[in-house]
Amino acid sequence: MGKSVAIEVQGDLDTLRIVWSVVEAVLGEIPEARFKEEERYYTMVAVQEILTNIFRHGYDYDFDKPVRIELDVEDSVLEVTLIDQGPPFDPTGYDPPQDQDVLTKEGGYGIAIVAAVMDRTEYMRTENTNILVLTKDFGQPAPVPGAGGGGGQ
């Protein structure tokens, strides 16, 4: 039997600390993740990057709008579902700019981090809602740095 946790957050970017703590606690419940400190850390970073993008780009810093985060654990697999009411945006089809100056000024690393860290990323649009599902299997061998990462969109 798996474990599930769901939270809904709204407010300024300080709410990201709450989500970080919840994701960290859930990861602590996955035995295969306990000794994969780097993978745990980058999984938390990936979730933070998506949340930051939702608040920054999807909601244009309108902190009254909610984001729902659902965390499901089954065996060694963590599935993170992020649900927001921003305009349609499919990060699985987004190619970040390659110009380093643009990346530095405007960001652009978040989606690349998610693609490199997560084993699967799926996007759906239902009515006025974006649904992004990030999956990480801690039972799999860690990716070799520079070998292309997961992302398996």
C-alpha positions as CSV (number, residue, x, y, z in Angstrom):
1,M,0.0,0.0,0.0
2,G,1.3,3.4,-1.0
3,K,1.4,6.7,0.9
4,S,-0.2,10.0,-0.3
5,V,0.0,13.6,0.9
6,A,-1.7,16.6,-0.7
7,I,-1.3,20.2,0.2
8,E,-2.6,23.4,-1.4
9,V,-0.4,26.5,-1.1
10,Q,-0.9,30.2,-1.9
11,G,1.0,33.2,-0.7
12,D,4.4,34.7,-1.5
13,L,7.5,32.7,-2.5
14,D,8.1,32.0,1.2
15,T,5.5,29.2,0.9
16,L,8.2,27.3,-1.2
17,R,9.9,26.5,2.2
18,I,6.8,24.7,3.3
19,V,6.6,22.6,0.1
20,W,10.4,21.8,0.4
21,S,9.8,20.5,3.9
22,V,6.8,18.3,2.9
23,V,8.7,16.9,-0.1
24,E,11.7,16.2,2.0
25,A,9.6,14.4,4.6
26,V,7.9,12.3,2.0
27,L,11.2,11.4,0.4
28,G,12.3,10.2,3.9
29,E,9.6,7.5,3.7
30,I,11.2,5.9,0.6
31,P,13.8,3.4,1.8
32,E,15.6,3.4,-1.6
33,A,15.9,7.2,-1.4
34,R,17.5,7.4,2.0
35,F,21.1,6.8,0.8
36,K,20.7,8.7,-2.5
37,E,21.2,12.2,-1.0
38,E,22.0,13.9,-4.3
39,E,19.0,12.4,-6.1
40,R,16.7,13.5,-3.2
41,Y,18.1,17.0,-3.2
42,Y,17.7,17.4,-7.0
43,T,14.2,16.0,-6.8
44,M,13.3,18.7,-4.3
45,V,15.0,21.3,-6.5
46,A,12.9,20.2,-9.5
47,V,9.7,20.6,-7.6
48,Q,10.8,24.0,-6.4
49,E,11.6,25.1,-9.9
50,I,8.2,24.2,-11.2
51,L,6.5,25.9,-8.3
52,T,8.6,29.0,-8.9
53,N,7.7,29.0,-12.6
54,I,4.0,28.7,-11.7
55,F,4.1,31.7,-9.3
56,R,6.3,33.7,-11.5
57,H,5.1,33.0,-15.1
58,G,1.7,31.3,-14.7
59,Y,0.4,33.6,-12.0
60,D,2.5,36.7,-12.6
61,Y,3.1,36.8,-8.8
62,D,-0.6,36.9,-8.0
63,F,-0.2,35.1,-4.7
64,D,-3.9,34.7,-4.1
65,K,-4.1,31.9,-6.6
66,P,-3.6,28.3,-5.2
67,V,-1.3,25.5,-6.3
68,R,-2.1,22.0,-5.3
69,I,0.7,19.6,-4.8
70,E,0.0,15.8,-4.5
71,L,2.7,13.4,-3.5
72,D,2.2,9.7,-4.0
73,V,4.7,7.0,-3.0
74,E,4.4,3.4,-4.2
75,D,7.4,1.2,-3.4
76,S,10.4,3.2,-4.6
77,V,8.5,5.6,-6.9
78,L,7.6,9.2,-6.1
79,E,4.9,10.8,-8.2
80,V,4.5,14.6,-7.7
81,T,1.4,16.2,-9.3
82,L,1.3,20.0,-9.5
83,I,-2.1,21.5,-10.3
84,D,-2.5,25.2,-11.1
85,Q,-4.9,27.6,-12.8
86,G,-2.5,29.5,-14.9
87,P,-2.6,29.9,-18.7
88,P,-1.9,26.7,-20.7
89,F,1.8,25.8,-20.7
90,D,3.3,22.4,-21.5
91,P,6.9,22.3,-20.1
92,T,7.5,18.9,-21.8
93,G,7.5,20.6,-25.2
94,Y,9.5,23.7,-24.1
95,D,13.1,24.2,-25.3
96,P,14.9,26.7,-23.1
97,P,16.9,29.3,-24.8
98,Q,20.6,28.3,-25.4
99,D,22.0,31.9,-25.2
100,Q,23.7,32.1,-21.8
101,D,22.9,35.8,-21.4
102,V,19.2,35.2,-21.8
103,L,19.4,32.2,-19.4
104,T,21.1,34.4,-16.8
105,K,18.7,37.3,-17.1
106,E,15.4,35.4,-17.5
107,G,16.1,32.1,-15.9
108,G,15.4,29.1,-18.2
109,Y,17.2,26.4,-16.1
110,G,14.2,25.1,-14.2
111,I,12.6,23.0,-17.0
112,A,16.1,21.7,-18.0
113,I,16.6,20.6,-14.3
114,V,13.3,18.8,-14.3
115,A,14.1,17.0,-17.5
116,A,17.5,16.0,-16.2
117,V,16.3,14.8,-12.8
118,M,12.9,13.2,-13.2
119,D,12.4,9.9,-14.9
120,R,9.1,11.0,-16.5
121,T,7.3,14.2,-16.9
122,E,3.7,14.4,-18.2
123,Y,1.5,17.4,-18.9
124,M,-2.3,17.6,-19.2
125,R,-4.7,20.5,-19.6
126,T,-8.2,20.0,-18.2
127,E,-10.6,22.9,-18.6
128,N,-8.8,25.8,-16.9
129,T,-6.2,23.7,-15.1
130,N,-2.6,22.7,-15.8
131,I,-1.7,19.3,-14.4
132,L,2.0,18.4,-14.4
133,V,3.0,14.9,-13.1
134,L,6.7,14.4,-12.2
135,T,7.8,10.8,-11.6
136,K,11.1,9.7,-9.9
137,D,11.9,6.0,-9.3
138,F,14.6,5.8,-6.6
139,G,14.9,2.0,-7.3
140,Q,16.6,2.8,-10.6
141,P,20.4,3.4,-10.9
142,A,21.3,7.1,-10.7
143,P,21.8,8.7,-14.2
144,V,25.4,9.2,-15.2
145,P,26.2,12.9,-15.2
146,G,26.4,14.3,-18.7
147,A,24.7,11.2,-20.2
148,G,21.4,12.9,-21.1
149,G,19.3,12.7,-17.9
150,G,15.8,11.3,-17.6
151,G,13.0,13.5,-18.6
152,G,11.4,10.8,-20.7
153,Q,8.6,13.0,-21.8
